[in-house]
Amino acid sequence: MAKRIMRQSVLFILCLLVPFSSVMADKGYVPEKGSAELDKKGKKKKTGKATKIDPALPMVLIIGDSISIGYTGKVRAQLKGKANVLHNPGNSQGTTNGLAKIDAWLGDTQWDVIHFNFGLHDLKRVKKAGTAQNSNDPDDPYQADLKTYTSNMEQLVKRLKKTEAKLIFATTTPFPGGVSPYRAPEDAAKYNAAALKIMKANQVEVNDLYAAILPHLKTHQRPVNVHFLPKGSELLAKEVSAKVEALLAR
């Protein structure tokens, strides 16, 4: 038990203290405008102090991009006294980056629940497939086209199932046309559909954040942006907290 607590504590400190910029495998990665990785002036945020883990509480890991970075702190507050809530260091980006780093993110902690999402970065256009070199040209390649995304997701789910944690997949949230880097709004539904087939085949719980936020985009999402205003992140956090708490109770 003491060894498990020590490992969890070390991982928790790493999750909070590793700067966002230092965990990006892809050269050229730049947080997008409106990302929770940036402060109001558009500069990368400095990491805060580590919070102690309560060894008596369940361990919850959130794996995701800047959308999840935006709601993780709120989830942590909502589940205070009920679970230790951690996020993978920095931005998970797409499935290619996820496959490269999933073992490091999982570490040797015994997770009780893992809430994860990939898709928003996979479906963006980049100068070269598989990289983080953003592009506004719709004729440029996807970071991971649908076939690659599907294959990568199958591998990620297989790896996550080995943890024996209870898994929750969150659908990719919608966005308007005209965002930068280029993303086609209809692709969110296409990538979600591919992911949902994998989740169904593997009996993975689904948190449909796409459907939850869709009616509120005009009031809860930043203009011409994939990211959300604080009230949008709050809405998403409530959905995530409810799903995690319900799964912990089973």
C-alpha positions as CSV (number, residue, x, y, z in Angstrom):
1,M,0.0,0.0,0.0
2,A,2.8,2.5,0.9
3,K,4.5,1.8,-2.4
4,R,1.3,2.3,-4.3
5,I,0.6,5.6,-2.6
6,M,4.2,6.8,-3.2
7,R,3.9,6.0,-6.9
8,Q,0.6,7.8,-7.2
9,S,1.9,10.8,-5.4
10,V,5.0,11.0,-7.7
11,L,2.8,10.7,-10.8
12,F,0.4,13.3,-9.6
13,I,3.2,15.8,-9.1
14,L,4.5,15.0,-12.6
15,C,1.0,15.5,-14.0
16,L,0.8,19.0,-12.6
17,L,4.4,20.2,-12.8
18,V,5.6,19.1,-16.3
19,P,5.2,22.2,-18.5
20,F,2.9,21.8,-21.4
21,S,5.6,22.7,-23.9
22,S,8.0,20.0,-22.6
23,V,5.7,17.1,-23.2
24,M,5.0,17.6,-26.9
25,A,6.7,14.9,-29.0
26,D,5.9,16.7,-32.3
27,K,8.3,19.5,-33.3
28,G,6.3,22.6,-34.1
29,Y,3.4,22.0,-31.8
30,V,1.8,25.3,-30.9
31,P,-1.3,25.6,-28.6
32,E,-4.2,27.0,-30.6
33,K,-5.9,30.4,-29.9
34,G,-8.4,30.0,-27.1
35,S,-6.8,26.9,-25.6
36,A,-6.8,26.5,-21.8
37,E,-3.0,26.0,-22.2
38,L,-2.7,29.8,-22.7
39,D,-3.3,32.7,-20.4
40,K,-5.4,35.8,-21.4
41,K,-2.4,37.3,-23.1
42,G,-1.9,34.2,-25.3
43,K,1.2,33.1,-23.5
44,K,1.7,29.5,-22.2
45,K,0.5,29.2,-18.6
46,K,2.9,28.3,-15.9
47,T,2.1,25.1,-14.0
48,G,0.8,25.3,-10.4
49,K,1.6,23.6,-7.2
50,A,0.9,19.9,-6.8
51,T,-2.1,18.9,-4.8
52,K,-1.8,16.0,-2.3
53,I,-3.4,12.7,-3.1
54,D,-5.9,11.2,-0.7
55,P,-4.9,7.5,-0.7
56,A,-8.3,6.6,0.6
57,L,-10.0,7.9,-2.6
58,P,-10.3,6.3,-6.0
59,M,-7.8,7.3,-8.8
60,V,-9.3,8.9,-11.9
61,L,-7.2,9.8,-15.0
62,I,-8.5,12.2,-17.7
63,I,-6.7,11.8,-21.0
64,G,-7.4,14.5,-23.5
65,D,-6.5,17.6,-25.4
66,S,-7.1,21.3,-24.5
67,I,-10.8,20.9,-24.3
68,S,-10.3,18.5,-21.4
69,I,-7.6,20.7,-19.9
70,G,-10.3,23.3,-19.8
71,Y,-12.7,21.2,-17.7
72,T,-10.4,19.0,-15.6
73,G,-9.9,21.6,-12.8
74,K,-13.7,22.0,-12.5
75,V,-14.1,18.2,-12.4
76,R,-11.5,18.0,-9.7
77,A,-13.4,20.6,-7.7
78,Q,-16.8,18.8,-8.3
79,L,-15.4,15.5,-7.2
80,K,-13.4,16.8,-4.2
81,G,-13.6,14.3,-1.4
82,K,-14.9,11.6,-3.8
83,A,-11.9,11.0,-6.1
84,N,-8.4,12.0,-7.0
85,V,-8.6,13.5,-10.5
86,L,-5.5,13.7,-12.6
87,H,-4.9,14.7,-16.3
88,N,-2.2,13.5,-18.6
89,P,0.7,15.9,-18.7
90,G,-0.1,18.7,-21.2
91,N,-2.2,18.2,-24.3
92,S,-2.7,14.6,-25.5
93,Q,-3.1,15.9,-29.1
94,G,-4.1,13.1,-31.5
95,T,-4.0,9.4,-31.6
96,T,-0.5,9.2,-33.0
97,N,0.9,11.2,-30.1
98,G,-1.3,9.1,-27.8
99,L,0.2,5.8,-29.0
100,A,3.6,7.2,-28.4
101,K,2.9,8.3,-24.9
102,I,0.1,6.2,-23.5
103,D,2.5,4.0,-21.4
104,A,4.1,7.0,-19.8
105,W,0.7,8.5,-19.0
106,L,-0.6,5.4,-17.4
107,G,2.6,4.8,-15.4
108,D,2.3,2.1,-12.8
109,T,-0.7,3.6,-11.0
110,Q,-3.7,1.4,-10.4
111,W,-6.4,3.6,-12.0
112,D,-10.0,3.1,-11.0
113,V,-11.5,5.2,-13.9
114,I,-10.0,6.5,-17.1
115,H,-11.9,9.1,-19.0
116,F,-10.4,9.6,-22.5
117,N,-10.9,11.3,-25.8
118,F,-9.0,11.6,-29.1
119,G,-10.3,13.2,-32.3
120,L,-10.1,17.0,-32.4
121,H,-6.4,16.9,-33.4
122,D,-6.6,13.9,-35.6
123,L,-9.2,15.6,-37.9
124,K,-7.3,18.9,-38.3
125,R,-5.3,19.7,-41.4
126,V,-1.5,19.7,-41.1
127,K,1.4,20.3,-43.5
128,K,2.5,16.7,-43.1
129,A,0.4,13.8,-41.9
130,G,1.1,12.6,-38.4
131,T,2.7,15.9,-37.3
132,A,1.5,18.9,-35.3
133,Q,2.5,21.4,-38.1
134,N,-0.9,23.1,-38.4
135,S,-2.3,24.1,-41.7
136,N,-5.3,26.3,-42.9
137,D,-5.3,24.6,-46.3
138,P,-8.2,22.2,-46.7
139,D,-6.2,20.3,-49.4
140,D,-3.5,19.5,-46.9
141,P,-3.6,16.0,-45.1
142,Y,-5.4,15.2,-41.9
143,Q,-3.1,14.7,-38.9
144,A,-4.7,11.2,-38.9
145,D,-7.2,10.3,-41.6
146,L,-10.2,8.3,-40.7
147,K,-8.6,4.9,-41.5
148,T,-5.5,5.8,-39.4
149,Y,-7.6,7.2,-36.6
150,T,-9.7,4.0,-36.5
151,S,-6.6,1.8,-36.3
152,N,-4.9,4.0,-33.7
153,M,-8.1,4.1,-31.6
154,E,-8.3,0.3,-31.7
155,Q,-4.8,0.0,-30.4
156,L,-5.3,2.6,-27.7
157,V,-8.5,1.0,-26.4
158,K,-6.7,-2.4,-26.3
159,R,-3.9,-0.8,-24.2
160,L,-6.4,1.0,-21.9
161,K,-8.3,-2.2,-21.3
162,K,-5.2,-3.9,-19.9
163,T,-5.2,-1.4,-17.0
164,E,-8.5,-3.1,-15.8
165,A,-9.8,0.4,-15.0
166,K,-13.3,1.3,-15.8
167,L,-13.2,3.2,-19.1
168,I,-15.2,6.2,-20.4
169,F,-14.8,7.5,-23.9
170,A,-15.8,11.1,-24.5
171,T,-17.0,12.1,-28.0
172,T,-15.2,15.0,-29.7
173,T,-17.0,18.2,-29.3
174,P,-18.5,20.2,-32.3
175,F,-17.1,23.4,-33.8
176,P,-18.1,25.9,-36.4
177,G,-16.6,26.5,-39.9
178,G,-13.7,28.8,-40.3
179,V,-11.6,27.7,-37.3
180,S,-7.8,27.7,-37.5
181,P,-6.1,25.3,-38.2
182,Y,-8.6,24.1,-40.8
183,R,-11.1,21.6,-39.6
184,A,-14.3,20.6,-41.5
185,P,-17.3,20.8,-39.0
186,E,-18.8,17.6,-40.4
187,D,-15.7,15.6,-39.6
188,A,-16.4,15.7,-35.8
189,A,-19.5,13.5,-36.4
190,K,-17.6,11.2,-38.8
191,Y,-14.7,10.6,-36.4
192,N,-17.1,10.1,-33.5
193,A,-19.0,7.5,-35.5
194,A,-15.8,5.6,-36.1
195,A,-14.8,5.8,-32.4
196,L,-18.3,4.7,-31.2
197,K,-18.1,1.5,-33.2
198,I,-14.9,0.6,-31.4
199,M,-16.4,1.5,-28.0
200,K,-19.4,-0.6,-28.7
201,A,-17.3,-3.6,-29.7
202,N,-15.2,-3.3,-26.5
203,Q,-18.1,-2.4,-24.2
204,V,-16.6,0.9,-23.2
205,E,-18.9,3.5,-21.6
206,V,-19.5,6.6,-23.7
207,N,-19.8,10.2,-22.5
208,D,-21.5,12.0,-25.4
209,L,-20.0,15.5,-24.9
210,Y,-20.8,16.3,-28.5
211,A,-24.5,16.0,-27.9
212,A,-24.3,17.7,-24.5
213,I,-22.7,20.9,-25.7
214,L,-24.3,21.0,-29.2
215,P,-27.4,23.1,-28.2
216,H,-25.2,25.6,-26.4
217,L,-22.6,26.4,-29.0
218,K,-23.7,30.0,-29.6
219,T,-23.5,31.0,-25.9
220,H,-20.9,28.6,-24.6
221,Q,-18.2,28.4,-27.3
222,R,-15.6,31.0,-28.3
223,P,-16.4,32.7,-31.6
224,V,-15.0,30.8,-34.6
225,N,-13.0,28.5,-32.3
226,V,-13.0,24.9,-31.1
227,H,-12.6,26.0,-27.5
228,F,-15.1,27.0,-24.9
229,L,-15.9,29.9,-22.6
230,P,-15.7,29.2,-18.9
231,K,-19.5,28.3,-18.8
232,G,-18.9,25.9,-21.6
233,S,-16.1,24.1,-19.7
234,E,-18.4,24.1,-16.6
235,L,-21.1,22.4,-18.5
236,L,-18.7,19.8,-19.9
237,A,-17.2,19.3,-16.4
238,K,-20.7,18.5,-15.0
239,E,-21.2,15.9,-17.6
240,V,-17.8,14.3,-17.0
241,S,-18.2,14.4,-13.2
242,A,-21.6,12.8,-13.4
243,K,-20.3,10.0,-15.6
244,V,-17.2,9.4,-13.5
245,E,-19.1,9.3,-10.2
246,A,-21.8,7.0,-11.6
247,L,-19.1,4.6,-12.8
248,L,-17.3,4.7,-9.5
249,A,-20.5,3.7,-7.7
250,R,-20.9,0.5,-9.8
